[in-house]
Amino acid sequence: MPVSMVTEQCKQINPALQAKLLAALAKVELGWSRTQVEGVIGRPDFMEPSANKAGDRSTGEVLYYAIQLCGKQPRVGSGDQFVALLFDSNGRLYAVEPEQVSGVKRRAE
């Protein structure tokens, strides 16, 4: 995440990069592969595998694109602003989940 401003221990990308990210996110379609998504948006700031509720089986992965981070990783309820893109075990995008990001609509199959 290219940082342009630090406020109260939070790092935030500059407004031009934020606008570019939001415009790219609007182009992304559910059902796309990770390669297609990264071709439009670029590499994610963070990535982690997703698992079933028992935690014993991988169900895909989550890519995070951050606008503001107050810690080392994106977390709900921490003041962070990010968009999580959820991919299934076949590598297809099935949900877009913004966290405190206006201009990005929550979408899911």
Helices and strands as residue ranges (DSSP letters): E 5-7, E 10-12, H 15-27, H 34-41, E 46-51, E 58-69, E 81-87, E 93-99, E 107-108
